[in-house]
């Protein structure tokens, strides 16, 4: 009898666990599209990846809830596609998916995107949005039509934009943003409403609107704030350059870099400098790294001890000519003037050793050793260097 009780208990536990597990429906996309059309329902597609923590959390906390699954199955035909497999790859490219997870709500009659969401959502938020996606007057085609019928109407513009950005990146908001802004004169741009439009949707450095902001910062500061304007400038430069750095696309990076540099603001020059160094390191373009640092280190990071030491470390590893190394020594010397440190002195000792100046190398190695004693730190690295120098 005990055995039977145990048997039925285990069966019950397995059944409950099965109900609380995410089980993706791998129905072919075209079949799901046809089924949705036949049933008169929208198609719901989740795009995910196995390595995506936000996807996995939603699978665990949202799509194991019977109420959520019941709602989706009642109102949609559902499919779940891994973006690293055949159909998932196709759908990712077809719908220009850049974030995970992405949720697509599609009209099966013409594959029009009715609604889209991106990122991790809690259960209640997801359910609210999935309900909104069923309302024709909250869907993208209706909102777009309303906006295009009256493109100077900021209310209709924001209704469309705010729904669009739930599932799209900022660069995808550019087209409707410029349609609206083309109805505004230069003088009209300086308003709280139009600043919100620019802040949310302008991504082109060369655009009329962004250039107008740059030339009228004080005026915009009266309707926004200086910090918001600074943040917008930083965002637009980052959005313009980071994708090329991430993709190691040096050709397009250099083109976009020149556009950014043409603005002639120190804040922008400093940002470009950091992107230059990152790209040079990732692509191992050490001559470009050398050129950029020789031209800009003292101008842009002279009071940043950490940055000066980081550049010095890169010179130690990858730059060979003596004159350039001497320049890096001057930068690291200034870094320890700003903040005398063990790692700064050890770096100077190694740089001097690289240019075969044993006397100076010994001096800074001993200084590093003294700091390690005072701080009771492990001195293995400097001891190794001192031993090497003393045998020369």
C-alpha positions in Angstrom: 0.0 0.0 0.0 2.8 2.4 0.9 4.4 1.7 -2.5 1.1 2.6 -4.2 0.8 5.9 -2.3 4.4 6.7 -3.1 3.9 5.9 -6.8 0.8 8.1 -7.1 2.5 10.9 -5.2 5.5 10.9 -7.6 3.1 10.8 -10.6 1.3 13.8 -9.1 4.5 15.8 -8.5 5.7 15.1 -12.1 2.3 16.3 -13.4 2.5 19.5 -11.4 6.1 20.1 -12.5 5.1 19.5 -16.1 2.4 22.2 -15.8 5.0 24.6 -14.4 7.6 24.2 -17.2 7.9 26.3 -20.3 7.2 24.2 -23.4 7.8 26.1 -26.6 5.5 25.3 -29.6 7.8 24.7 -32.5 5.1 24.8 -35.1 6.5 26.1 -38.5 6.0 29.8 -38.9 4.0 29.5 -42.1 1.8 26.9 -40.6 1.1 29.1 -37.6 0.4 32.0 -39.9 -2.1 29.9 -41.9 -3.7 28.7 -38.6 -4.0 32.2 -37.3 -5.7 33.3 -40.5 -8.1 30.4 -40.5 -9.0 31.0 -36.8 -9.3 34.8 -37.2 -6.7 35.5 -34.5 -3.4 37.5 -34.5 -0.2 35.5 -34.4 2.0 35.8 -31.3 5.7 35.1 -31.8 8.3 35.1 -29.0 11.9 35.4 -30.3 14.5 34.2 -27.7 17.9 32.6 -27.3 18.9 29.9 -24.8 21.7 32.1 -23.5 19.5 35.2 -22.9 18.9 35.6 -19.1 15.8 37.8 -19.6 14.3 35.3 -22.0 14.9 32.5 -19.5 13.4 34.5 -16.6 10.2 35.1 -18.6 10.0 31.5 -19.5 10.3 30.6 -15.9 8.1 33.3 -14.2 5.6 34.3 -16.9 5.1 31.5 -19.4 4.7 28.8 -16.8 1.6 30.6 -15.4 -1.5 28.7 -16.6 -3.5 31.9 -16.8 -1.0 33.5 -19.1 -0.9 30.5 -21.4 -4.7 30.2 -21.4 -5.1 33.9 -22.3 -2.5 33.6 -25.1 -4.0 30.4 -26.5 -7.5 31.9 -26.4 -6.6 35.1 -28.2 -3.6 34.3 -30.3 -2.0 31.5 -32.3 1.4 31.2 -30.6 4.9 30.2 -31.7 8.2 30.5 -30.0 11.4 30.8 -32.1 15.0 30.5 -31.1 17.0 33.2 -33.1 19.9 30.9 -33.5 17.9 28.3 -35.4 16.6 28.3 -39.0 13.2 30.0 -38.7 14.3 32.1 -35.7 17.2 33.5 -37.8 14.9 34.4 -40.6 12.3 36.1 -38.4 15.0 38.0 -36.5 16.2 39.5 -39.7 12.8 40.0 -41.2 11.5 42.0 -38.3 14.9 43.7 -37.6 15.1 42.3 -34.1 17.9 43.8 -32.0 16.8 43.0 -28.4 15.9 39.9 -26.6 13.3 38.7 -25.8 11.2 40.3 -28.5 7.4 39.7 -28.8 5.7 40.2 -32.1 1.9 40.5 -32.5 1.2 40.0 -36.2 -1.8 40.3 -38.5 -1.8 37.0 -40.4 -3.6 38.3 -43.4 -0.7 40.5 -44.6 2.0 39.9 -41.9 1.6 43.5 -40.7 3.1 44.1 -37.3 0.3 45.1 -35.0 2.3 45.5 -31.8 5.7 44.7 -30.5 7.5 44.4 -27.2 11.1 44.0 -26.2 12.9 43.0 -23.0 11.9 41.4 -19.7 8.4 42.1 -18.4 6.7 41.0 -15.2 3.6 38.9 -15.5 1.1 41.7 -14.9 2.9 44.1 -17.3 3.0 41.5 -20.0 -0.7 40.6 -19.6 -1.6 44.3 -19.8 0.4 44.8 -23.0 -0.9 41.6 -24.6 -4.4 43.0 -23.9 -3.5 46.3 -25.5 -2.3 44.4 -28.6 -5.8 43.2 -29.2 -7.3 46.7 -29.3 -7.3 48.1 -32.9 -7.0 51.7 -31.7 -3.8 50.9 -29.8 -2.2 49.0 -32.6 0.7 50.4 -34.7 -1.2 50.5 -38.1 -4.0 52.6 -36.6 -1.7 54.9 -34.7 0.6 55.4 -37.7 -2.4 56.2 -39.9 -3.7 58.7 -37.4 -0.3 60.4 -37.1 0.4 60.5 -40.9 -3.0 62.1 -41.5 -2.0 65.0 -39.2 1.9 64.9 -38.9 2.2 68.2 -37.1 0.0 67.0 -34.2 2.3 66.2 -31.3 -0.3 64.2 -29.4 -0.8 61.8 -32.3 2.9 61.7 -32.8 3.6 60.7 -29.2 0.8 58.1 -29.3 2.5 56.4 -32.2 6.0 56.9 -30.9 5.4 55.7 -27.4 3.8 52.5 -28.7 6.5 52.0 -31.3 9.4 52.3 -28.9 8.0 49.5 -26.7 9.5 47.1 -29.2 11.9 49.1 -31.2 15.3 50.6 -30.7 15.8 54.4 -30.8 17.2 54.3 -34.4 13.9 52.8 -35.5 12.1 55.9 -34.2 14.0 58.2 -36.5 11.6 58.1 -39.5 8.4 59.2 -37.8 10.4 61.7 -35.7 11.7 63.5 -38.7 8.2 63.4 -40.4 6.9 65.3 -37.4 9.9 67.6 -37.1 9.7 68.6 -40.7 6.4 70.3 -39.9 8.3 72.5 -37.3 10.3 75.6 -38.1 13.7 76.2 -36.5 12.1 78.7 -34.1 9.4 76.2 -33.1 12.0 73.6 -32.2 12.8 75.4 -29.0 9.9 74.2 -26.9 9.5 71.6 -24.2 7.3 69.4 -26.4 9.8 69.5 -29.4 12.7 68.9 -27.1 11.0 65.7 -25.9 10.6 64.8 -29.6 14.3 65.4 -30.3 15.4 63.6 -27.1 13.4 60.5 -27.9 13.7 60.2 -31.6 16.6 62.1 -33.2 19.6 59.8 -33.9 21.4 61.5 -36.8 24.3 63.7 -35.9 24.0 65.6 -39.2 20.3 66.2 -38.9 18.9 69.7 -38.9 17.4 69.3 -35.5 20.5 68.0 -33.7 22.7 70.7 -35.4 20.2 73.3 -34.2 20.4 72.0 -30.7 24.2 72.3 -30.8 24.1 75.9 -32.0 21.3 76.9 -29.5 22.2 75.0 -26.3 21.4 78.0 -24.1 17.9 78.4 -25.6 17.1 74.7 -25.2 18.4 74.8 -21.6 15.5 77.1 -20.8 12.9 74.5 -21.9 14.8 71.4 -20.8 18.0 71.5 -18.6 21.7 71.5 -19.3 22.1 68.0 -18.0 19.4 66.6 -20.3 21.0 68.3 -23.3 24.4 67.0 -22.3 22.9 63.5 -21.9 21.4 63.7 -25.4 24.7 64.7 -26.9 26.4 61.8 -25.2 23.7 59.4 -26.3 23.7 60.4 -29.9 27.5 60.1 -30.1 27.4 56.7 -28.4 24.6 55.4 -30.7 26.5 56.6 -33.7 29.8 55.0 -32.9 29.3 52.0 -30.6 27.7 49.7 -33.2 30.7 50.0 -35.4 33.1 49.4 -32.5 31.1 46.4 -31.4 31.1 45.0 -34.9 34.8 45.9 -35.5 33.7 47.8 -38.6 36.6 50.1 -39.0 35.6 51.5 -42.4 32.3 52.9 -41.3 33.6 53.8 -37.8 36.2 56.2 -39.3 33.5 57.8 -41.5 31.2 58.4 -38.6 34.1 59.4 -36.4 34.9 62.3 -38.7 31.3 63.5 -38.5 31.4 63.4 -34.7 34.8 65.2 -34.5 33.4 68.0 -36.7 31.2 69.2 -33.9 34.3 70.5 -32.0 33.2 70.0 -28.4 35.6 68.7 -25.8 33.0 66.4 -24.4 32.5 64.8 -27.8 36.3 64.7 -28.4 36.7 62.8 -25.1 34.1 60.3 -26.1 35.5 59.7 -29.5 39.0 59.3 -27.9 37.7 56.5 -25.7 36.0 54.8 -28.7 39.2 55.2 -30.7 41.2 53.4 -28.1 38.6 50.6 -27.6 38.5 49.9 -31.4 42.2 50.1 -31.8 42.7 47.5 -28.9 40.0 45.2 -30.3 41.4 45.3 -33.8 45.0 45.4 -32.7 45.7 48.6 -34.8 48.6 49.8 -32.6 49.8 52.5 -35.0 46.3 54.0 -34.9 46.4 53.7 -31.1 49.8 55.4 -31.0 48.7 58.2 -33.3 45.5 58.9 -31.3 47.2 58.9 -27.9 50.1 61.0 -29.0 47.7 63.6 -30.3 45.1 63.7 -27.6 46.3 62.2 -24.2 47.4 65.4 -22.7 44.5 67.3 -24.0 41.7 64.9 -23.1 42.8 62.7 -20.1 45.6 64.7 -18.5 43.9 64.7 -15.1 42.8 61.1 -15.1 45.5 59.0 -13.5 43.7 55.7 -14.2 43.4 56.5 -18.0 47.1 57.6 -18.1 48.2 54.3 -16.5 46.0 52.3 -18.8 47.5 53.9 -21.9 51.0 53.3 -20.4 50.2 49.6 -19.9 49.2 49.4 -23.6 52.4 51.1 -24.7 54.4 48.7 -22.5 52.8 45.7 -24.3 52.4 46.9 -27.8 54.5 50.0 -28.8 58.1 49.5 -29.7 59.7 52.8 -30.7 61.7 54.5 -28.0 60.4 58.1 -28.5 56.8 57.0 -28.2 57.7 55.0 -25.1 59.4 58.1 -23.6 56.2 60.0 -24.1 54.2 57.3 -22.3 56.6 57.5 -19.4 55.9 61.3 -19.1 52.1 60.4 -18.9 52.6 57.8 -16.2 54.9 60.1 -14.3 52.1 62.7 -14.3 49.7 59.9 -13.1 51.8 59.3 -10.0 52.0 63.0 -9.4 48.2 62.9 -9.3 48.1 59.8 -7.2 51.3 58.1 -6.1 50.7 54.4 -6.3 52.3 51.0 -6.3 51.0 50.1 -9.8 52.1 53.4 -11.2 55.7 53.1 -10.0 55.9 49.5 -11.1 54.6 50.5 -14.6 57.2 53.3 -14.8 60.0 50.8 -13.8 58.8 48.4 -16.6 58.6 51.2 -19.2 62.1 52.4 -18.3 63.4 48.8 -18.5 61.9 48.5 -22.0 63.9 51.5 -23.2 66.9 50.0 -21.4 67.3 52.8 -18.8 68.3 50.5 -15.9 69.0 53.3 -13.4 65.5 54.8 -13.7 63.9 51.4 -13.8 65.6 50.5 -10.5 64.6 53.8 -8.9 60.9 53.3 -9.6 61.0 49.6 -8.8 62.4 50.4 -5.4 59.6 53.0 -4.9 57.0 50.4 -5.8 58.7 48.0 -3.3 58.5 50.6 -0.6 54.8 51.2 -1.2 54.1 47.5 -1.1 55.9 47.3 2.3 54.0 50.2 3.7 50.6 48.8 2.6 51.6 45.2 3.5 50.8 44.1 -0.1 52.1 41.1 -2.0 55.4 42.3 -3.7 56.0 39.3 -6.0 55.8 41.3 -9.2 58.2 44.0 -8.2 60.5 41.5 -6.5 60.7 39.6 -9.8 61.5 42.8 -11.7 64.1 43.9 -9.1 65.8 40.5 -9.4 65.9 40.9 -13.2 67.3 44.4 -13.0 70.0 43.5 -10.5 71.3 40.7 -12.7 71.8 43.0 -15.7 
